[in-house]
Amino acid sequence: MVGTKKQWRIRGYDSTTPIYERRVDSGQLTERQLRALLMALTAKAGLTFDEIVGAYATRRSKIANDFLHVHRDGPFPRFMCGDNPYFIADIVDADDQGGIRARI
């Protein structure tokens, strides 16, 4: 449908158990802001202070890790961050309550 409003659907999981869900109008977050948001949610939900420091450390340094790396997936805008817990953000139609991803 032309003119359908798009939203970011942000979901968090601990294994397969949902721990968070929120929808935000797509115009309210840039891709950069969305990536930073996923990193913050992942850090808050399951990382220690030392693991967070390691995620920001210089690559291949002694303390570095990839715990807050954000991956882009698929032909639709879909971003993922974390292992367990982890967070996913994808674009959906605002009127879609079933969770089918929308094309933008």
C-alpha positions in Angstrom: 0.0 0.0 0.0 1.4 3.4 -1.1 1.9 5.9 1.7 1.9 3.4 4.5 3.7 4.6 7.5 6.9 2.6 8.5 8.2 1.9 11.9 11.2 0.3 13.5 10.2 -2.7 15.5 12.8 -3.3 18.2 12.7 -6.6 20.0 15.0 -8.2 22.6 15.3 -11.9 23.5 17.0 -13.9 26.1 17.4 -17.2 24.2 13.9 -17.5 22.7 12.1 -15.6 25.5 11.0 -12.1 24.5 12.3 -9.5 27.0 11.5 -6.3 25.2 9.5 -4.9 22.3 8.9 -1.3 21.1 7.9 0.4 17.9 9.3 3.8 16.9 8.3 5.8 13.8 11.1 5.3 11.2 11.7 9.0 10.9 12.6 9.3 14.6 15.8 7.3 14.4 18.6 7.4 11.8 20.4 4.2 11.0 23.4 5.4 13.1 21.1 6.1 16.1 19.4 2.8 15.7 22.8 1.0 15.8 23.8 2.9 18.9 20.5 2.1 20.5 20.9 -1.7 19.9 24.3 -1.5 21.4 23.0 0.3 24.5 20.1 -2.1 24.9 22.5 -5.1 24.6 25.0 -3.7 27.0 22.2 -2.9 29.6 20.6 -6.3 29.3 23.6 -8.6 29.6 27.1 -7.3 29.7 29.4 -6.6 32.6 31.3 -3.3 32.9 34.5 -5.0 31.7 32.7 -6.5 28.7 31.4 -3.1 27.7 34.9 -1.6 28.0 36.2 -4.4 25.8 33.5 -3.8 23.2 34.9 -0.2 22.7 38.6 -1.2 22.9 40.9 -1.1 19.9 40.4 -4.2 17.7 42.8 -7.0 18.4 44.0 -5.5 21.6 44.2 -7.7 24.7 40.8 -6.6 26.1 38.9 -6.3 22.8 35.7 -8.2 22.1 32.8 -8.1 19.6 30.0 -8.3 22.1 28.4 -5.0 20.8 28.9 -5.5 17.0 25.8 -4.7 15.0 25.1 -6.9 12.0 22.9 -5.9 9.1 21.0 -8.8 7.6 18.9 -9.4 4.5 17.2 -7.4 1.7 15.1 -5.6 4.3 16.7 -3.2 6.8 17.2 -5.6 9.7 19.9 -5.1 12.4 21.0 -7.4 15.1 23.3 -7.0 18.2 24.4 -9.4 20.9 24.5 -13.1 21.4 22.3 -13.8 24.4 20.5 -11.6 25.3 20.3 -10.1 21.8 18.3 -7.4 20.1 16.8 -7.1 16.6 15.4 -4.1 14.8 13.5 -4.3 11.5 11.1 -2.1 9.5 7.4 -2.9 9.6 4.2 -1.2 8.4 2.7 0.9 11.3 -0.6 -0.8 10.9 0.9 -4.3 10.8 0.5 -6.1 14.1 1.5 -9.5 12.8 5.2 -8.7 12.4 5.6 -9.0 8.6 8.5 -6.9 7.5 7.8 -4.1 5.1 9.7 -2.9 2.0 10.9 0.6 2.1 
